[in-house]
């Protein structure tokens, strides 16, 4: 079981299409036509974007697709090196003034710099219509090389760096998701049939408590088990090493704060000011992650986390030095998966039904046999 737990921490880089064929639904029929799907995508997207900005006091801003390697602002997603960005050389001016660039994997660090650039004060923030490429995913029903997110960030005060404030912000995001589901169902009533709606209440659970409930199960199986009882959860404290010697999931050391001590609802001493919203997907009958978010590191916790992960060399980058020197705002932020959310709200069996990207031939043929038609 220990080996299974260790393997479960890795990024989704290894898969099995024979296993995926068993997982994909056997009796699927889309509730929306292709034309209706496109209309529903933009209706839901615009509604959620607008209401998310209202709820968190955010403004929409432009966001980069590529960044300079030397800036250190690209997102490495985890800390085991399993998911690396696409990098390329821009020769520019006959290589007299070249740039080594990377395609972003997420805008996590860039957003915090942007808070300062746009003069955001505590209580103000930004939201982006972010596009990224993650080349090391196994391409299955809910992982794609093409990633679209509402990447958002909000400036906070030092006394807001606590678990209660994190839960308050998560609650506002959840309310916006629930209201978006109702909105799109008013436009397309057929979406009300067959599958249950999201619950009004989101259950908060610390990763340590979840481990206590299912001590012998690896992380994804723990999530699947709890979602049978609570169909919508926010798992707090992702990245800190738990009682079994493993973190709930690998989390990069230089954006979310997963070391700060906190007290769980049950009164136990725990760690971490971050987490994920997961729901039960009634179409795929599987766990379904919608968003990852958290209060960001300050100078003290950045150094502590980099030391724990053996990455103190990151402190050479301008981004990391700016945090140490208190030159960037304290913040909270996250990324809400657009296609993941639309897949759920529009009752789709596959991510490719709501986003256009590349899929291997074996997957497209498999989906077609199951009446699932991915966009091309």
C-alpha distance (Angstrom), angle and dihedral (degrees) to the residues before:
residue distance angle dihedral
X1 . . .
X2 3.81 . .
X3 3.79 90.1 .
X4 3.80 89.7 50.6
X5 3.80 91.0 52.1
X6 3.79 91.8 50.6
X7 3.81 92.8 48.1
X8 3.80 90.0 48.1
X9 3.82 91.0 62.1
X10 3.79 94.6 62.6
X11 3.75 123.6 98.5
X12 3.82 116.2 -96.9
X13 3.77 94.8 -86.7
X14 3.81 100.8 125.4
X15 3.77 123.8 56.9
X16 3.76 145.5 158.7
X17 3.80 122.1 -135.2
X18 3.80 92.7 -164.0
X19 3.80 87.9 58.8
X20 3.80 91.3 44.4
X21 3.81 90.7 55.0
X22 3.80 88.5 58.9
X23 3.80 91.2 48.3
X24 3.81 98.9 50.6
X25 3.84 112.1 90.1
X26 3.79 117.2 -92.2
X27 3.81 99.9 -150.9
X28 3.79 103.5 38.0
X29 3.80 126.2 153.5
X30 3.78 121.3 168.0
X31 3.80 113.4 -117.7
X32 3.82 90.0 -147.2
X33 3.79 131.4 54.9
X34 3.83 117.4 -124.6
X35 3.82 90.5 -99.5
X36 3.80 93.0 47.0
X37 3.79 89.4 47.8
X38 3.80 92.0 57.7
X39 3.81 91.9 48.1
X40 3.80 91.1 47.8
X41 3.81 92.4 48.3
X42 3.79 93.5 58.7
X43 3.79 95.0 38.4
X44 3.80 91.8 53.9
X45 3.80 93.5 39.9
X46 3.80 94.5 52.0
X47 3.81 93.6 43.8
X48 3.80 95.1 49.6
X49 3.79 93.1 43.4
X50 3.80 92.1 52.1
X51 3.79 95.0 45.3
X52 3.79 94.3 44.0
X53 3.80 89.0 55.3
X54 3.80 91.3 48.8
X55 3.79 93.8 47.2
X56 3.82 95.5 49.6
X57 3.83 99.2 28.7
X58 3.80 93.9 -115.3
X59 3.80 132.0 155.2
X60 3.79 124.3 -149.1
X61 3.81 115.0 -111.0
X62 3.79 135.9 176.2
X63 3.79 117.6 -98.2
X64 3.83 133.9 -158.6
X65 3.79 125.7 -107.4
X66 3.82 92.1 -164.9
X67 3.82 131.1 32.7
X68 3.79 136.9 -170.6
X69 3.81 112.0 -96.3
X70 3.80 91.1 -138.0
X71 3.80 92.4 60.2
X72 3.80 93.0 68.7
X73 3.81 91.3 -145.5
X74 3.80 98.4 120.4
X75 3.78 116.3 110.2
X76 3.81 117.3 -117.5
X77 3.84 91.9 -170.9
X78 3.80 95.4 -149.3
X79 3.79 138.6 18.8
X80 3.80 103.9 -116.6
X81 3.81 96.2 77.1
X82 3.81 93.4 -119.8
X83 3.80 95.9 126.9
X84 3.79 115.2 49.3
X85 3.81 127.1 176.9
X86 3.78 126.4 -111.6
X87 3.80 107.3 -100.8
X88 3.79 130.1 -166.5
X89 3.78 140.0 170.9
X90 3.82 121.7 -117.9
X91 3.82 105.0 -156.0
X92 3.84 92.8 -163.8
X93 3.79 118.0 178.5
X94 3.81 95.2 11.9
X95 3.81 89.4 -52.4
X96 3.81 91.6 -59.2
X97 3.81 92.1 117.5
X98 3.82 104.7 19.2
X99 3.78 129.0 171.9
X100 3.79 127.7 -152.8
X101 3.78 103.7 -146.7
X102 3.79 137.5 -174.6
X103 3.79 132.3 -156.8
X104 3.79 106.9 -120.2
X105 3.81 119.6 -108.4
X106 3.81 89.8 -165.6
X107 3.80 135.6 -20.1
X108 3.81 95.2 -120.6
X109 3.79 98.7 126.0
X110 3.79 96.7 29.8
X111 3.81 90.2 60.0
X112 3.79 93.4 58.3
X113 3.79 90.9 52.7
X114 3.82 88.0 47.6
X115 3.82 90.9 56.0
X116 3.80 87.9 63.7
X117 3.81 93.4 40.6
X118 3.82 91.8 55.1
X119 3.79 94.5 41.6
X120 3.80 96.2 -117.1
X121 3.81 114.7 -178.0
X122 3.85 124.9 -154.1
X123 3.79 107.5 -68.1
X124 3.81 92.6 29.3
X125 3.76 126.6 94.8
X126 3.78 150.6 155.1
X127 3.78 138.2 -112.5
X128 3.79 127.9 -158.1
X129 3.78 136.0 -161.0
X130 3.80 89.8 -134.4
X131 3.79 126.6 -166.5
X132 3.80 122.1 -169.8
X133 3.80 143.6 163.1
X134 3.81 123.3 -130.0
X135 3.78 106.8 -177.0
X136 3.81 97.7 -178.3
X137 3.79 99.4 65.2
X138 3.79 121.0 112.4
X139 3.80 101.7 -121.0
X140 3.79 107.4 -124.1
X141 3.81 136.0 135.2
X142 3.83 96.4 -57.1
X143 3.83 105.5 19.1
X144 3.78 121.2 78.9
X145 3.79 135.5 172.5
X146 3.81 86.0 -128.8
X147 3.80 113.7 69.9
X148 3.81 127.5 -168.7
X149 3.78 120.9 -176.4
X150 3.75 143.9 164.1
X151 3.79 92.7 -122.9
X152 3.82 106.7 -167.6
X153 3.80 136.5 176.1
X154 3.81 132.8 -175.6
X155 3.81 130.0 -167.8
X156 3.81 115.0 -121.2
X157 3.80 139.7 -178.4
X158 3.81 124.8 -109.4
X159 3.82 92.2 -106.7
X160 3.81 90.3 56.5
X161 3.80 91.2 64.7
X162 3.81 93.0 102.5
X163 3.79 141.7 101.9
X164 3.82 95.8 -104.9
X165 3.80 92.0 57.1
X166 3.81 91.1 47.0
X167 3.82 90.1 53.5
X168 3.81 91.4 47.8
X169 3.81 91.6 55.9
X170 3.81 92.5 43.9
X171 3.81 89.2 52.4
X172 3.81 91.2 55.4
X173 3.80 91.3 50.3
X174 3.80 91.1 49.2
X175 3.82 91.3 50.8
X176 3.81 89.8 53.0
X177 3.82 91.0 51.1
X178 3.81 93.1 49.2
X179 3.80 91.9 48.1
X180 3.81 91.6 48.6
X181 3.79 90.0 54.5
X182 3.81 90.5 53.8
X183 3.81 91.5 46.0
X184 3.80 95.7 53.3
X185 3.81 90.5 45.1
X186 3.79 90.1 55.5
X187 3.81 87.6 56.1
X188 3.82 94.2 43.1
X189 3.84 108.6 26.8
X190 3.82 92.3 -177.0
X191 3.81 86.8 75.1
X192 3.82 88.7 68.4
X193 3.78 91.3 65.9
X194 3.80 129.0 88.0
X195 3.84 101.5 2.9
X196 3.84 132.6 66.4
X197 3.78 120.6 -113.2
X198 3.77 125.9 -118.3
X199 3.81 112.0 -78.7
X200 3.80 117.1 -106.4
X201 3.80 90.7 -127.7
X202 3.79 126.0 61.9
X203 3.82 116.7 -150.4
X204 3.83 116.6 -134.6
X205 3.78 116.6 -149.5
X206 3.78 130.7 167.4
X207 3.80 118.1 -127.9
X208 3.82 89.0 -122.6
X209 3.81 91.3 55.7
X210 3.79 90.4 48.4
X211 3.80 90.2 52.9
X212 3.82 89.7 51.7
X213 3.79 89.4 54.1
X214 3.82 94.7 49.5
X215 3.84 106.4 19.1
X216 3.81 96.2 163.7
X217 3.80 98.1 47.1
X218 3.82 125.4 90.2
X219 3.78 117.4 -121.0
X220 3.81 102.2 -89.4
X221 3.78 91.7 46.4
X222 3.81 90.0 50.4
X223 3.79 89.3 53.1
X224 3.79 91.8 47.8
X225 3.79 91.5 49.6
X226 3.81 95.9 50.4
X227 3.80 92.3 45.7
X228 3.80 88.2 61.5
X229 3.81 86.6 63.7
X230 3.81 100.6 32.2
X231 3.82 112.8 27.0
X232 3.83 93.5 -160.5
X233 3.81 123.5 38.4
X234 3.78 141.6 163.9
X235 3.80 110.6 -146.8
X236 3.81 110.4 -152.7
X237 3.80 126.4 -154.4
X238 3.80 106.8 31.4
X239 3.79 113.9 175.6
X240 3.81 102.4 31.0
X241 3.80 115.7 110.5
X242 3.82 108.1 -105.4
X243 3.80 130.7 -147.5
X244 3.83 92.8 -82.8
X245 3.81 91.2 58.6
X246 3.82 96.6 -103.4
X247 3.81 133.2 92.9
X248 3.80 115.9 -120.1
X249 3.79 85.5 -113.4
X250 3.79 135.9 -15.2
X251 3.79 110.1 -92.8
X252 3.80 125.4 -176.8
X253 3.79 114.8 -100.9
X254 3.78 98.7 -134.5
X255 3.80 107.8 59.1
X256 3.85 118.4 29.8
X257 3.79 118.6 50.0
X258 3.81 107.5 -125.8
X259 3.82 99.7 157.4
X260 3.80 104.3 60.4
X261 3.84 110.9 110.3
X262 3.80 117.5 -116.2
X263 3.79 139.3 165.7
X264 3.81 119.0 -114.6
X265 3.82 124.4 -136.8
X266 3.82 87.5 -97.1
X267 3.81 90.5 55.8
X268 3.79 97.9 -108.8
X269 3.80 124.9 138.2
X270 3.80 109.3 -105.7
X271 3.80 138.3 158.5
X272 3.77 135.7 -125.4
X273 3.79 141.4 59.4
X274 3.79 97.7 -146.5
X275 3.79 141.3 70.2
X276 3.81 152.1 149.9
X277 3.80 134.8 -96.9
X278 3.80 110.6 -134.6
X279 3.79 128.4 177.7
X280 3.76 136.9 -175.9
X281 3.79 110.5 -102.9
X282 3.80 106.8 -143.9
X283 3.81 92.9 -165.1
X284 3.80 97.9 53.1
X285 3.82 93.4 26.2
X286 3.78 89.4 -135.3
X287 3.79 141.9 108.0
X288 3.79 111.6 -80.0
X289 3.81 124.1 -162.3
X290 3.80 115.8 -150.5
X291 3.79 105.5 172.8
X292 3.78 144.2 4.5
X293 3.79 117.4 -157.5
X294 3.77 146.4 146.5
X295 3.76 152.6 155.8
X296 3.78 105.7 -73.5
X297 3.78 128.4 -119.4
X298 3.78 121.3 -89.8
X299 3.79 122.5 -152.2
X300 3.79 94.2 -82.9
X301 3.80 97.8 47.4
X302 3.82 93.0 41.2
X303 3.79 90.6 58.7
X304 3.81 91.6 43.3
X305 3.80 93.8 51.3
X306 3.80 94.6 44.5
X307 3.78 89.4 50.7
X308 3.82 91.2 50.5
X309 3.81 91.5 51.1
X310 3.80 96.3 41.7
X311 3.80 93.2 -116.0
X312 3.79 103.4 119.1
X313 3.81 87.8 129.7
X314 3.84 86.2 77.0
X315 3.80 86.9 75.6
X316 3.81 87.9 80.0
X317 3.83 90.5 71.9
X318 3.83 120.2 94.7
X319 3.82 91.7 -125.8
X320 3.78 94.3 55.5
X321 3.81 93.5 42.9
X322 3.80 89.4 52.2
X323 3.82 90.3 57.1
X324 3.80 92.1 47.9
X325 3.82 90.4 49.4
X326 3.84 92.4 48.5
X327 3.80 90.7 -118.1
X328 3.83 95.5 131.4
X329 3.81 126.1 64.1
X330 3.78 120.2 -102.2
X331 3.77 105.7 -109.1
X332 3.77 152.4 173.6
X333 3.78 122.0 -143.4
X334 3.75 149.7 144.4
X335 3.75 149.1 172.1
X336 3.80 124.5 -102.7
X337 3.79 111.1 -159.3
X338 3.79 108.1 -123.7
X339 3.80 99.0 -163.0
X340 3.81 90.8 38.7
X341 3.81 90.0 54.1
X342 3.80 94.2 43.9
X343 3.80 91.4 47.4
X344 3.80 88.4 56.0
X345 3.81 98.8 42.4
X346 3.82 94.2 45.1
X347 3.82 92.4 46.6
X348 3.78 95.7 -119.4
X349 3.79 125.9 163.2
X350 3.79 96.7 -148.6
X351 3.79 137.7 36.4
X352 3.79 89.7 -131.2
X353 3.81 90.6 68.2
X354 3.82 90.6 70.0
X355 3.83 103.3 29.8
X356 3.80 134.3 45.3
X357 3.79 115.5 -131.0
X358 3.80 141.4 117.6
X359 3.80 123.0 -62.2
X360 3.80 129.0 176.2
X361 3.79 117.3 -103.1
X362 3.81 91.6 -116.0
X363 3.79 90.9 59.0
X364 3.80 96.0 45.5
X365 3.81 91.2 50.4
X366 3.78 91.3 46.7
X367 3.81 91.3 51.2
X368 3.81 93.2 47.4
X369 3.82 90.3 55.2
X370 3.79 87.6 55.9
X371 3.82 95.5 47.9
X372 3.81 91.6 -104.7
X373 3.80 111.9 132.0
X374 3.78 116.3 -166.8
X375 3.80 120.8 -154.0
X376 3.80 118.9 -106.5
